[in-house]
Amino acid sequence: MTAQPNRLRRNALASVAVAALVATGAAGVGLTQPAAPAYAQSLSKNPIETPDHPPGSFASVVDKVKPGVVAVKVKLDDSADSDDEDGPGQGQQVPPQLREFFKRFGQGGPGQGGQGQGFGMPKRQGQRGAMGSGFIISADGYVVTNNHVVDKAKSVQVTLDDNRTLDAKVIGKDPKTDLALLKITEGGTFPYVSLSKSAPRVGDWVVAIGNPFGLGGTVTAGIVSARGRDIGAGPYDDFLQIDAPINKGNSGGPTFNVGGEVVGVNTAIASPSGGSVGLAFAIPAETVQAVVDQLRADGKVARGYLGVQVQPVTKDIADGLGLDKAKGALVDHAEAGTPAAKAGLKSGDVIESVNGAPINDAKELSRKIAGIKPGAKVELTYLRGGKTDTATVELGVLPNDTKVASTDRGTSANGQPRLGLSLAPASEVGAGSEGVAVMEVDPDGPAAAKGIEQGDIILDVAGSSVSQPSEVAERVRSAESSGRKAVLMRVKSAKGVTRFVAVALSKAG
């Protein structure tokens, strides 16, 4: 199967066909390793002052940090050799969290004539070897790379800038952020680089160093194009977007600022051809630091757990709640027995901040809580019934199969006949003991435009529970008379998933 016209793909693990290029090193000439004491200090210490104008050359920063970058060579176990139509080709592995993304945007996905004008992946070709990049973060040989580079690895080796190839072992992996920590097994002192403690600005110059297509020691440069990108790779997406050319084999490699500090770990590219088109995504250093610290100490990552399902506060929802701005995370419900429920959080609360830090949306709440260790106490500021309140919550441990925050963006509706719905008490039609059942939906009505479906159950309207169609109508009329632009409903789908939906009252008719 050939590659589709467009694809967003993990760019590590170059083809085995070009793997031999790495055997001789980038230059084919061995480099002399300086004496051990020279590497007792980070290569990123005493960073170069960051200029506000284009530098005349990146040579100084490259000379400074390049010895700390490695090529990662992996031998895969047999289970990584299956022929999966959603899997990658040329020795790549698709992380589980990206498989659904590829299904949605692969062949026959969005585009003209089903030609895959989204992102696709070719079938894997049964290769047992793979390649990526990484960088050393300590003098004793700890190495950061991507999880998808070493996932299902039978053995791992790293090739240093001086062309030495050394064995390494996997210390820990975190699929949710696609990060992994390795340790060079040979003793000694190694050159290393440091993670930046501050986030880059959009427009800042950056330098990427890695192992594209097995060509180790390759340097590219560009700028930070955007921050906070969510590409659907996982629950904690917060990528830097850079335009420095990145290709297969660069995954796990570092992106440096011009001071020689690592600002991101290169992880994915968007491409119509499989090569770089200036759309690359890197995990921010702040995330890398938090994950690596736990992997180094425990070999795994434990995340804080709040126990709420939340959704974004859209403009319609903000109008329905009487909010000035569409910000915060709307609590769909607090699961029984969880830290959130014990702290008194309820459905309809809007979480506005965590420990004083503002929360802009549901995704940010998810990342914020996940970045705090279990057992820690956090102060949440939330809005309930138009009034601001606070709650102190002791976080639990995130179960492996539980999400900190479900950002279901489902659109359903309210319930009133004039909004295009026929309703009946749920208890009278065998649809449960609570709420009002949707019996019919006018396909041209406002409710249908919001995605409501036959079989949905309306649980409450404007913050009050309902059990009769007349109560739904009364709540809608009350919202209209109070000047609200939208009315907020809590709806349960036929699959049992509940979510809040705001329907603009101006569209009712």
TIVEXPA-675953 format. One record per residue (C-alpha): residue number from 1; residue in three letters; x, z, y. Coordinates in Angstrom, 3 decimals, always signed. Layout:
N
<NUM; ALA; <X; Z; Y>>
...
END
This chain:
509
<1; MET; <+0.000; +0.000; +0.000>>
<2; THR; <+1.459; -0.935; +3.351>>
<3; ALA; <+1.524; +1.228; +6.435>>
<4; GLN; <-1.555; +0.988; +8.594>>
<5; PRO; <-1.308; -0.353; +12.173>>
<6; ASN; <-1.371; +3.103; +13.743>>
<7; ARG; <-0.350; +6.443; +12.335>>
<8; LEU; <+0.491; +9.941; +13.386>>
<9; ARG; <+2.946; +11.068; +10.784>>
<10; ARG; <+5.465; +13.707; +9.915>>
<11; ASN; <+8.691; +11.998; +10.773>>
<12; ALA; <+11.078; +13.889; +8.514>>
<13; LEU; <+12.347; +12.674; +5.184>>
<14; ALA; <+13.806; +9.221; +5.612>>
<15; SER; <+13.715; +6.620; +2.869>>
<16; VAL; <+16.002; +7.136; -0.090>>
<17; ALA; <+17.033; +3.536; +0.456>>
<18; VAL; <+18.911; +4.611; +3.567>>
<19; ALA; <+19.924; +8.019; +2.288>>
<20; ALA; <+23.370; +6.741; +1.349>>
<21; LEU; <+24.188; +6.349; +5.029>>
<22; VAL; <+24.414; +10.098; +5.360>>
<23; ALA; <+26.947; +10.445; +2.567>>
<24; THR; <+29.735; +9.243; +4.820>>
<25; GLY; <+28.523; +11.097; +7.893>>
<26; ALA; <+27.586; +9.740; +11.283>>
<27; ALA; <+31.101; +8.536; +12.038>>
<28; GLY; <+32.647; +8.478; +8.577>>
<29; VAL; <+35.551; +10.633; +9.748>>
<30; GLY; <+35.928; +14.325; +8.882>>
<31; LEU; <+36.081; +16.713; +11.840>>
<32; THR; <+38.258; +19.805; +11.968>>
<33; GLN; <+36.339; +23.090; +11.896>>
<34; PRO; <+37.571; +25.358; +14.722>>
<35; ALA; <+38.719; +28.841; +13.883>>
<36; ALA; <+35.941; +31.260; +12.937>>
<37; PRO; <+36.119; +33.450; +16.091>>
<38; ALA; <+35.252; +30.413; +18.215>>
<39; TYR; <+31.770; +30.452; +16.667>>
<40; ALA; <+31.116; +34.174; +17.009>>
<41; GLN; <+29.195; +33.388; +20.202>>
<42; SER; <+26.173; +31.118; +20.486>>
<43; LEU; <+26.843; +27.573; +21.613>>
<44; SER; <+23.917; +28.062; +24.005>>
<45; LYS; <+25.488; +30.986; +25.876>>
<46; ASN; <+26.338; +30.462; +29.520>>
<47; PRO; <+23.843; +27.598; +29.792>>
<48; ILE; <+24.452; +24.728; +32.136>>
<49; GLU; <+22.448; +25.044; +35.327>>
<50; THR; <+19.278; +22.976; +35.078>>
<51; PRO; <+19.213; +20.226; +37.722>>
<52; ASP; <+16.044; +19.099; +39.481>>
<53; HIS; <+17.321; +15.518; +39.582>>
<54; PRO; <+18.326; +13.167; +36.746>>
<55; PRO; <+21.718; +14.198; +35.331>>
<56; GLY; <+24.491; +11.644; +35.500>>
<57; SER; <+25.206; +12.213; +31.810>>
<58; PHE; <+24.010; +14.338; +28.910>>
<59; ALA; <+27.477; +14.364; +27.380>>
<60; SER; <+28.291; +17.937; +28.380>>
<61; VAL; <+25.216; +19.441; +26.775>>
<62; VAL; <+25.630; +17.261; +23.661>>
<63; ASP; <+29.271; +18.317; +23.247>>
<64; LYS; <+28.168; +21.918; +23.592>>
<65; VAL; <+25.329; +22.032; +21.049>>
<66; LYS; <+25.814; +19.181; +18.579>>
<67; PRO; <+27.929; +21.268; +16.127>>
<68; GLY; <+24.878; +23.527; +15.637>>
<69; VAL; <+22.609; +20.689; +14.411>>
<70; VAL; <+22.467; +19.802; +10.707>>
<71; ALA; <+21.013; +17.134; +8.441>>
<72; VAL; <+18.785; +18.532; +5.684>>
<73; LYS; <+18.773; +16.855; +2.271>>
<74; VAL; <+16.122; +17.863; -0.270>>
<75; LYS; <+15.590; +17.214; -3.953>>
<76; LEU; <+11.867; +17.453; -4.676>>
<77; ASP; <+10.319; +19.008; -7.745>>
<78; ASP; <+8.174; +16.888; -10.059>>
<79; SER; <+4.883; +18.042; -8.506>>
<80; ALA; <+5.869; +16.340; -5.257>>
<81; ASP; <+6.011; +12.997; -7.019>>
<82; SER; <+2.296; +12.406; -7.551>>
<83; ASP; <+0.720; +9.210; -6.272>>
<84; ASP; <-1.697; +10.396; -3.598>>
<85; GLU; <-3.532; +7.913; -1.442>>
<86; ASP; <-3.447; +10.409; +1.401>>
<87; GLY; <+0.221; +11.110; +0.827>>
<88; PRO; <+3.209; +9.619; +2.592>>
<89; GLY; <+5.547; +6.885; +1.582>>
<90; GLN; <+9.302; +6.676; +1.516>>
<91; GLY; <+9.908; +10.195; +0.342>>
<92; GLN; <+7.737; +11.992; +2.880>>
<93; GLN; <+5.306; +14.789; +2.179>>
<94; VAL; <+2.082; +15.329; +4.082>>
<95; PRO; <+1.351; +18.991; +4.814>>
<96; PRO; <-2.112; +20.067; +3.590>>
<97; GLN; <-3.296; +20.771; +7.123>>
<98; LEU; <-2.743; +17.112; +8.090>>
<99; ARG; <-4.444; +15.476; +5.111>>
<100; GLU; <-7.928; +15.663; +6.621>>
<101; PHE; <-6.521; +14.263; +9.863>>
<102; PHE; <-5.153; +11.239; +8.000>>
<103; LYS; <-8.450; +10.777; +6.161>>
<104; ARG; <-10.311; +10.673; +9.456>>
<105; PHE; <-7.937; +8.279; +11.171>>
<106; GLY; <-6.598; +6.168; +8.339>>
<107; GLN; <-7.741; +2.753; +7.148>>
<108; GLY; <-11.329; +2.068; +8.052>>
<109; GLY; <-11.221; +4.809; +10.658>>
<110; PRO; <-11.873; +4.491; +14.359>>
<111; GLY; <-11.057; +1.063; +15.667>>
<112; GLN; <-12.164; -2.528; +15.634>>
<113; GLY; <-13.309; -4.018; +12.383>>
<114; GLY; <-12.094; -1.062; +10.328>>
<115; GLN; <-8.493; -2.076; +10.906>>
<116; GLY; <-7.357; +1.514; +11.289>>
<117; GLN; <-6.832; +1.748; +14.999>>
<118; GLY; <-6.216; +5.431; +14.461>>
<119; PHE; <-3.464; +6.935; +12.342>>
<120; GLY; <-2.710; +6.105; +8.709>>
<121; MET; <-0.147; +6.781; +6.017>>
<122; PRO; <+1.118; +4.552; +3.197>>
<123; LYS; <+1.159; +5.688; -0.396>>
<124; ARG; <+4.245; +7.523; -1.537>>
<125; GLN; <+6.649; +5.458; -3.568>>
<126; GLY; <+7.627; +8.095; -6.109>>
<127; GLN; <+10.902; +9.056; -4.437>>
<128; ARG; <+12.380; +12.375; -5.563>>
<129; GLY; <+14.709; +12.874; -2.604>>
<130; ALA; <+13.959; +13.404; +1.051>>
<131; MET; <+15.681; +14.081; +4.348>>
<132; GLY; <+15.118; +15.868; +7.604>>
<133; SER; <+16.938; +17.787; +10.311>>
<134; GLY; <+17.549; +21.392; +11.281>>
<135; PHE; <+19.655; +23.664; +13.453>>
<136; ILE; <+21.686; +26.821; +12.889>>
<137; ILE; <+20.460; +29.897; +14.797>>
<138; SER; <+23.024; +32.517; +13.760>>
<139; ALA; <+26.724; +32.747; +12.996>>
<140; ASP; <+25.978; +33.728; +9.386>>
<141; GLY; <+24.197; +30.451; +8.694>>
<142; TYR; <+20.423; +30.780; +9.130>>
<143; VAL; <+18.852; +27.361; +9.682>>
<144; VAL; <+15.463; +26.417; +11.149>>
<145; THR; <+13.623; +23.302; +9.966>>
<146; ASN; <+10.068; +22.153; +9.254>>
<147; ASN; <+8.097; +23.457; +6.308>>
<148; HIS; <+7.132; +19.924; +5.345>>
<149; VAL; <+10.813; +19.014; +5.059>>
<150; VAL; <+11.517; +21.606; +2.345>>
<151; ASP; <+8.078; +22.089; +0.814>>
<152; LYS; <+8.261; +21.705; -2.995>>
<153; ALA; <+12.042; +21.495; -2.795>>
<154; LYS; <+13.984; +21.909; -6.027>>
<155; SER; <+17.233; +22.236; -4.089>>
<156; VAL; <+18.358; +21.989; -0.458>>
<157; GLN; <+21.648; +21.005; +1.137>>
<158; VAL; <+22.683; +20.802; +4.778>>
<159; THR; <+25.317; +18.517; +6.237>>
<160; LEU; <+27.150; +19.891; +9.261>>
<161; ASP; <+28.494; +17.945; +12.205>>
<162; ASP; <+31.970; +18.095; +10.649>>
<163; ASN; <+30.574; +16.273; +7.561>>
<164; ARG; <+30.711; +19.284; +5.250>>
<165; THR; <+27.732; +19.419; +2.872>>
<166; LEU; <+26.737; +22.951; +1.852>>
<167; ASP; <+24.042; +24.393; -0.370>>
<168; ALA; <+21.200; +26.305; +1.266>>
<169; LYS; <+18.266; +28.358; +0.006>>
<170; VAL; <+14.779; +28.664; +1.423>>
<171; ILE; <+14.238; +32.147; +2.877>>
<172; GLY; <+10.628; +31.636; +3.887>>
<173; LYS; <+8.025; +29.059; +4.895>>
<174; ASP; <+4.992; +29.089; +7.154>>
<175; PRO; <+2.667; +26.121; +6.533>>
<176; LYS; <+0.332; +27.066; +9.382>>
<177; THR; <+3.010; +26.357; +11.995>>
<178; ASP; <+5.049; +24.002; +9.769>>
<179; LEU; <+8.226; +26.043; +10.106>>
<180; ALA; <+10.771; +27.115; +7.502>>
<181; LEU; <+13.916; +29.246; +7.510>>
<182; LEU; <+16.953; +28.384; +5.356>>
<183; LYS; <+20.219; +30.229; +4.715>>
<184; ILE; <+23.526; +28.508; +4.001>>
<185; THR; <+24.761; +30.117; +0.792>>
<186; GLU; <+28.477; +29.654; +1.476>>
<187; GLY; <+30.066; +32.516; +3.375>>
<188; GLY; <+31.731; +31.998; +6.720>>
<189; THR; <+30.994; +31.761; +10.390>>
<190; PHE; <+29.036; +28.794; +11.674>>
<191; PRO; <+28.343; +27.211; +15.056>>
<192; TYR; <+24.843; +28.032; +16.257>>
<193; VAL; <+22.441; +27.494; +19.106>>
<194; SER; <+19.843; +29.707; +20.772>>
<195; LEU; <+16.137; +29.389; +21.382>>
<196; SER; <+15.015; +29.213; +24.996>>
<197; LYS; <+13.147; +32.244; +26.309>>
<198; SER; <+11.243; +30.192; +28.868>>
<199; ALA; <+8.939; +27.212; +28.448>>
<200; PRO; <+9.993; +23.871; +29.910>>
<201; ARG; <+8.041; +22.277; +32.712>>
<202; VAL; <+6.325; +18.932; +32.350>>
<203; GLY; <+8.869; +16.459; +33.686>>
<204; ASP; <+11.954; +18.449; +32.615>>
<205; TRP; <+14.756; +16.507; +30.943>>
<206; VAL; <+15.281; +17.133; +27.212>>
<207; VAL; <+17.740; +15.968; +24.551>>
<208; ALA; <+16.825; +15.571; +20.882>>
<209; ILE; <+19.483; +15.595; +18.157>>
<210; GLY; <+18.749; +14.843; +14.531>>
<211; ASN; <+18.999; +12.752; +11.396>>
<212; PRO; <+16.701; +9.713; +11.845>>
<213; PHE; <+16.706; +7.446; +8.777>>
<214; GLY; <+19.690; +9.382; +7.458>>
<215; LEU; <+21.842; +8.574; +10.507>>
<216; GLY; <+23.009; +12.115; +11.213>>
<217; GLY; <+24.169; +13.237; +14.632>>
<218; THR; <+21.867; +10.883; +16.546>>
<219; VAL; <+21.169; +11.843; +20.176>>
<220; THR; <+18.168; +10.695; +22.234>>
<221; ALA; <+16.914; +11.816; +25.630>>
<222; GLY; <+13.692; +11.868; +27.610>>
<223; ILE; <+11.362; +14.244; +29.406>>
<224; VAL; <+8.638; +16.714; +28.525>>
<225; SER; <+5.514; +14.564; +28.823>>
<226; ALA; <+2.889; +17.274; +28.316>>
<227; ARG; <+2.345; +20.794; +27.017>>
<228; GLY; <-0.317; +22.467; +24.918>>
<229; ARG; <-1.114; +19.424; +22.780>>
<230; ASP; <-3.546; +19.928; +19.876>>
<231; ILE; <-3.026; +17.108; +17.355>>
<232; GLY; <-5.083; +18.630; +14.544>>
<233; ALA; <-2.051; +19.652; +12.491>>
<234; GLY; <-3.060; +23.284; +12.074>>
<235; PRO; <-4.998; +26.242; +13.469>>
<236; TYR; <-2.286; +27.160; +15.988>>
<237; ASP; <-1.409; +23.772; +17.491>>
<238; ASP; <+0.338; +24.150; +20.837>>
<239; PHE; <+2.815; +21.272; +20.817>>
<240; LEU; <+5.179; +20.035; +23.472>>
<241; GLN; <+4.885; +16.272; +23.879>>
<242; ILE; <+8.176; +14.532; +24.617>>
<243; ASP; <+9.169; +10.908; +25.095>>
<244; ALA; <+12.694; +11.180; +23.682>>
<245; PRO; <+12.754; +8.661; +20.783>>
<246; ILE; <+12.004; +10.456; +17.496>>
<247; ASN; <+11.810; +8.792; +14.078>>
<248; LYS; <+11.560; +9.637; +10.386>>
<249; GLY; <+14.292; +12.111; +9.587>>
<250; ASN; <+14.150; +13.873; +12.956>>
<251; SER; <+11.623; +16.427; +11.682>>
<252; GLY; <+12.925; +19.958; +11.904>>
<253; GLY; <+15.575; +18.989; +14.424>>
<254; PRO; <+15.929; +20.586; +17.854>>
<255; THR; <+14.990; +19.435; +21.328>>
<256; PHE; <+17.284; +20.977; +23.948>>
<257; ASN; <+16.921; +21.536; +27.655>>
<258; VAL; <+19.877; +20.495; +29.774>>
<259; GLY; <+21.120; +24.078; +29.636>>
<260; GLY; <+21.737; +23.699; +25.901>>
<261; GLU; <+18.845; +25.899; +24.736>>
<262; VAL; <+16.344; +24.843; +22.077>>
<263; VAL; <+12.916; +24.367; +23.653>>
<264; GLY; <+11.197; +22.866; +20.600>>
<265; VAL; <+11.365; +21.792; +16.957>>
<266; ASN; <+10.537; +18.106; +16.462>>
<267; THR; <+7.657; +17.799; +14.036>>
<268; ALA; <+5.440; +14.715; +14.381>>
<269; ILE; <+5.175; +11.294; +15.998>>
<270; ALA; <+2.326; +8.962; +16.903>>
<271; SER; <+3.217; +5.355; +16.208>>
<272; PRO; <+1.672; +1.929; +15.604>>
<273; SER; <+4.646; +0.856; +13.503>>
<274; GLY; <+6.246; +3.947; +12.004>>
<275; GLY; <+8.957; +3.965; +14.674>>
<276; SER; <+9.162; +5.731; +17.995>>
<277; VAL; <+6.871; +4.678; +20.821>>
<278; GLY; <+7.619; +7.662; +23.026>>
<279; LEU; <+4.952; +9.981; +21.600>>
<280; ALA; <+6.666; +12.864; +19.820>>
<281; PHE; <+5.509; +16.430; +19.306>>
<282; ALA; <+7.623; +19.573; +19.083>>
<283; ILE; <+6.782; +23.182; +18.228>>
<284; PRO; <+7.569; +25.365; +21.283>>
<285; ALA; <+10.486; +27.788; +21.100>>
<286; GLU; <+8.210; +30.776; +21.718>>
<287; THR; <+6.291; +30.017; +18.517>>
<288; VAL; <+9.497; +29.324; +16.611>>
<289; GLN; <+11.012; +32.656; +17.637>>
<290; ALA; <+7.969; +34.682; +16.560>>
<291; VAL; <+7.725; +32.942; +13.172>>
<292; VAL; <+11.453; +32.948; +12.414>>
<293; ASP; <+11.763; +36.664; +13.189>>
<294; GLN; <+9.158; +37.461; +10.530>>
<295; LEU; <+10.539; +34.987; +7.996>>
<296; ARG; <+13.996; +36.468; +8.388>>
<297; ALA; <+12.753; +40.043; +7.999>>
<298; ASP; <+10.038; +39.610; +5.345>>
<299; GLY; <+10.215; +36.049; +3.994>>
<300; LYS; <+6.625; +35.465; +5.116>>
<301; VAL; <+4.428; +35.630; +8.197>>
<302; ALA; <+1.677; +38.228; +8.636>>
<303; ARG; <-0.792; +37.479; +11.413>>
<304; GLY; <-3.148; +39.675; +13.335>>
<305; TYR; <-6.815; +39.465; +12.334>>
<306; LEU; <-9.735; +40.059; +14.660>>
<307; GLY; <-12.590; +38.949; +12.421>>
<308; VAL; <-14.697; +36.831; +14.737>>
<309; GLN; <-15.919; +33.273; +14.630>>
<310; VAL; <-15.712; +31.784; +18.085>>
<311; GLN; <-16.359; +28.503; +19.820>>
<312; PRO; <-15.372; +27.011; +23.182>>
<313; VAL; <-17.330; +27.796; +26.319>>
<314; THR; <-18.471; +24.337; +27.378>>
<315; LYS; <-19.962; +23.602; +30.775>>
<316; ASP; <-23.455; +23.633; +29.283>>
<317; ILE; <-22.800; +26.958; +27.585>>
<318; ALA; <-21.360; +28.360; +30.811>>
<319; ASP; <-24.527; +27.282; +32.606>>
<320; GLY; <-26.618; +28.891; +29.890>>
<321; LEU; <-24.744; +32.166; +30.288>>
<322; GLY; <-24.729; +31.998; +34.060>>
<323; LEU; <-20.930; +31.707; +34.250>>
<324; ASP; <-19.153; +30.068; +37.171>>
<325; LYS; <-16.446; +28.491; +34.990>>
<326; ALA; <-16.278; +27.142; +31.449>>
<327; LYS; <-13.538; +29.505; +30.260>>
<328; GLY; <-13.101; +32.030; +27.484>>
<329; ALA; <-14.063; +32.203; +23.814>>
<330; LEU; <-17.700; +32.657; +22.849>>
<331; VAL; <-18.235; +34.977; +19.877>>
<332; ASP; <-20.509; +33.307; +17.369>>
<333; HIS; <-20.537; +36.444; +15.248>>
<334; ALA; <-18.299; +39.349; +14.311>>
<335; GLU; <-17.960; +39.615; +10.560>>
<336; ALA; <-19.112; +42.913; +9.087>>
<337; GLY; <-16.369; +45.455; +8.478>>
<338; THR; <-13.753; +43.596; +10.513>>
<339; PRO; <-11.762; +45.021; +13.453>>
<340; ALA; <-14.006; +43.135; +15.884>>
<341; ALA; <-17.199; +44.577; +14.411>>
<342; LYS; <-15.740; +48.092; +14.358>>
<343; ALA; <-14.855; +47.728; +18.048>>
<344; GLY; <-18.425; +46.774; +18.889>>
<345; LEU; <-18.039; +43.066; +19.609>>
<346; LYS; <-21.278; +41.141; +19.159>>
<347; SER; <-22.598; +37.634; +18.983>>
<348; GLY; <-22.839; +36.184; +22.486>>
<349; ASP; <-19.875; +38.077; +23.935>>
<350; VAL; <-17.387; +35.932; +25.829>>
<351; ILE; <-13.792; +37.115; +25.357>>
<352; GLU; <-11.985; +36.554; +28.650>>
<353; SER; <-8.559; +38.158; +28.126>>
<354; VAL; <-6.250; +39.820; +25.585>>
<355; ASN; <-3.989; +42.579; +26.908>>
<356; GLY; <-4.611; +41.280; +30.412>>
<357; ALA; <-3.631; +37.694; +29.612>>
<358; PRO; <-6.476; +35.252; +30.405>>
<359; ILE; <-8.053; +33.320; +27.515>>
<360; ASN; <-8.965; +29.773; +28.481>>
<361; ASP; <-10.579; +28.655; +25.235>>
<362; ALA; <-11.208; +29.524; +21.600>>
<363; LYS; <-7.991; +27.900; +20.397>>
<364; GLU; <-5.936; +30.029; +22.761>>
<365; LEU; <-7.609; +33.188; +21.440>>
<366; SER; <-6.725; +32.112; +17.909>>
<367; ARG; <-3.059; +31.606; +18.818>>
<368; LYS; <-2.874; +34.806; +20.843>>
<369; ILE; <-4.286; +37.047; +18.104>>
<370; ALA; <-2.220; +35.322; +15.402>>
<371; GLY; <+0.928; +35.997; +17.407>>
<372; ILE; <+0.376; +39.765; +17.327>>
<373; LYS; <+1.407; +41.797; +14.303>>
<374; PRO; <-1.251; +43.488; +12.171>>
<375; GLY; <-1.824; +47.126; +13.063>>
<376; ALA; <-1.193; +46.589; +16.755>>
<377; LYS; <-3.860; +47.698; +19.216>>
<378; VAL; <-5.016; +45.148; +21.748>>
<379; GLU; <-7.330; +45.443; +24.707>>
<380; LEU; <-9.993; +42.767; +24.949>>
<381; THR; <-11.927; +42.054; +28.101>>
<382; TYR; <-15.274; +40.439; +27.448>>
<383; LEU; <-18.476; +39.486; +29.212>>
<384; ARG; <-21.827; +40.653; +27.855>>
<385; GLY; <-25.141; +40.178; +29.603>>
<386; GLY; <-23.442; +39.295; +32.858>>
<387; LYS; <-21.312; +42.458; +32.876>>
<388; THR; <-17.602; +42.808; +32.121>>
<389; ASP; <-16.502; +45.386; +29.564>>
<390; THR; <-13.387; +46.209; +27.532>>
<391; ALA; <-12.721; +47.137; +23.915>>
<392; THR; <-9.603; +48.396; +22.169>>
<393; VAL; <-9.166; +46.747; +18.785>>
<394; GLU; <-6.656; +47.573; +16.048>>
<395; LEU; <-5.883; +44.258; +14.407>>
<396; GLY; <-6.066; +43.808; +10.672>>
<397; VAL; <-4.094; +41.454; +8.435>>
<398; LEU; <-5.236; +37.833; +8.384>>
<399; PRO; <-6.319; +36.988; +4.814>>
<400; ASN; <-4.800; +33.795; +3.423>>
<401; ASP; <-8.157; +32.060; +3.281>>
<402; THR; <-9.535; +33.339; +6.581>>
<403; LYS; <-9.145; +31.890; +10.041>>
<404; VAL; <-8.633; +34.102; +13.066>>
<405; ALA; <-11.062; +32.002; +15.014>>
<406; SER; <-13.297; +29.195; +13.911>>
<407; THR; <-13.579; +26.705; +16.725>>
<408; ASP; <-16.652; +24.974; +15.405>>
<409; ARG; <-17.707; +22.600; +18.147>>
<410; GLY; <-20.974; +21.736; +16.437>>
<411; THR; <-23.805; +20.695; +18.693>>
<412; SER; <-27.301; +21.693; +17.842>>
<413; ALA; <-30.141; +22.564; +20.083>>
<414; ASN; <-32.738; +24.899; +21.280>>
<415; GLY; <-36.271; +24.774; +20.121>>
<416; GLN; <-39.354; +23.831; +22.013>>
<417; PRO; <-41.775; +20.999; +21.195>>
<418; ARG; <-41.207; +19.325; +24.521>>
<419; LEU; <-37.471; +19.147; +23.747>>
<420; GLY; <-38.203; +16.927; +20.774>>
<421; LEU; <-38.620; +19.524; +18.022>>
<422; SER; <-41.391; +20.572; +15.672>>
<423; LEU; <-40.951; +24.221; +14.712>>
<424; ALA; <-42.338; +26.736; +12.238>>
<425; PRO; <-41.570; +30.382; +11.437>>
<426; ALA; <-38.752; +30.363; +8.893>>
<427; SER; <-40.466; +33.036; +6.802>>
<428; GLU; <-43.562; +30.874; +6.382>>
<429; VAL; <-41.750; +27.775; +5.119>>
<430; GLY; <-39.374; +29.433; +2.697>>
<431; ALA; <-36.367; +29.098; +4.977>>
<432; GLY; <-35.393; +32.764; +5.067>>
<433; SER; <-36.598; +35.927; +6.692>>
<434; GLU; <-35.341; +35.357; +10.225>>
<435; GLY; <-35.544; +32.729; +12.904>>
<436; VAL; <-37.544; +29.582; +13.511>>
<437; ALA; <-37.143; +26.547; +11.266>>
<438; VAL; <-36.747; +23.012; +12.615>>
<439; MET; <-39.284; +20.860; +10.769>>
<440; GLU; <-38.926; +17.555; +12.615>>
<441; VAL; <-36.588; +16.128; +15.240>>
<442; ASP; <-37.457; +13.385; +17.705>>
<443; PRO; <-34.432; +11.037; +17.448>>
<444; ASP; <-34.816; +10.125; +21.124>>
<445; GLY; <-35.295; +13.692; +22.344>>
<446; PRO; <-32.800; +15.975; +24.105>>
<447; ALA; <-32.425; +18.162; +21.007>>
<448; ALA; <-31.370; +15.211; +18.846>>
<449; ALA; <-28.846; +14.216; +21.500>>
<450; LYS; <-27.275; +17.639; +21.008>>
<451; GLY; <-27.059; +17.138; +17.250>>
<452; ILE; <-29.821; +19.393; +15.999>>
<453; GLU; <-31.089; +18.459; +12.548>>
<454; GLN; <-34.097; +19.040; +10.381>>
<455; GLY; <-33.557; +22.226; +8.387>>
<456; ASP; <-31.606; +24.061; +11.084>>
<457; ILE; <-32.736; +27.600; +11.877>>
<458; ILE; <-32.931; +28.845; +15.471>>
<459; LEU; <-31.924; +32.512; +15.378>>
<460; ASP; <-32.044; +33.432; +19.025>>
<461; VAL; <-32.658; +31.900; +22.418>>
<462; ALA; <-31.073; +33.150; +25.665>>
<463; GLY; <-29.702; +36.192; +23.858>>
<464; SER; <-32.993; +37.296; +22.260>>
<465; SER; <-33.926; +36.838; +18.609>>
<466; VAL; <-36.919; +34.628; +17.824>>
<467; SER; <-39.276; +34.394; +14.861>>
<468; GLN; <-42.141; +32.304; +16.278>>
<469; PRO; <-42.190; +28.904; +18.002>>
<470; SER; <-44.039; +30.524; +20.899>>
<471; GLU; <-41.101; +32.866; +21.466>>
<472; VAL; <-38.760; +29.888; +21.678>>
<473; ALA; <-40.998; +28.274; +24.300>>
<474; GLU; <-41.236; +31.523; +26.244>>
<475; ARG; <-37.449; +31.970; +26.367>>
<476; VAL; <-36.986; +28.361; +27.534>>
<477; ARG; <-39.609; +28.777; +30.288>>
<478; SER; <-37.930; +32.000; +31.381>>
<479; ALA; <-34.560; +30.254; +31.624>>
<480; GLU; <-36.147; +27.471; +33.665>>
<481; SER; <-37.833; +29.885; +36.061>>
<482; SER; <-34.596; +31.780; +36.627>>
<483; GLY; <-32.887; +28.589; +37.754>>
<484; ARG; <-30.625; +28.171; +34.730>>
<485; LYS; <-29.298; +24.656; +34.186>>
<486; ALA; <-29.136; +25.168; +30.434>>
<487; VAL; <-30.502; +27.491; +27.789>>
<488; LEU; <-28.225; +28.932; +25.105>>
<489; MET; <-29.339; +28.960; +21.473>>
<490; ARG; <-27.798; +30.362; +18.316>>
<491; VAL; <-28.513; +28.023; +15.420>>
<492; LYS; <-27.802; +28.241; +11.710>>
<493; SER; <-27.281; +25.002; +9.805>>
<494; ALA; <-28.521; +24.234; +6.320>>
<495; LYS; <-25.006; +25.075; +5.092>>
<496; GLY; <-25.255; +28.556; +6.579>>
<497; VAL; <-22.865; +27.971; +9.482>>
<498; THR; <-24.013; +29.518; +12.750>>
<499; ARG; <-22.992; +28.296; +16.168>>
<500; PHE; <-24.048; +28.488; +19.803>>
<501; VAL; <-25.455; +25.421; +21.471>>
<502; ALA; <-26.454; +24.912; +25.085>>
<503; VAL; <-29.134; +22.396; +25.958>>
<504; ALA; <-29.404; +21.225; +29.538>>
<505; LEU; <-32.896; +22.065; +30.763>>
<506; SER; <-32.917; +19.127; +33.125>>
<507; LYS; <-33.060; +16.837; +30.099>>
<508; ALA; <-36.167; +18.430; +28.677>>
<509; GLY; <-39.275; +16.422; +29.061>>
END
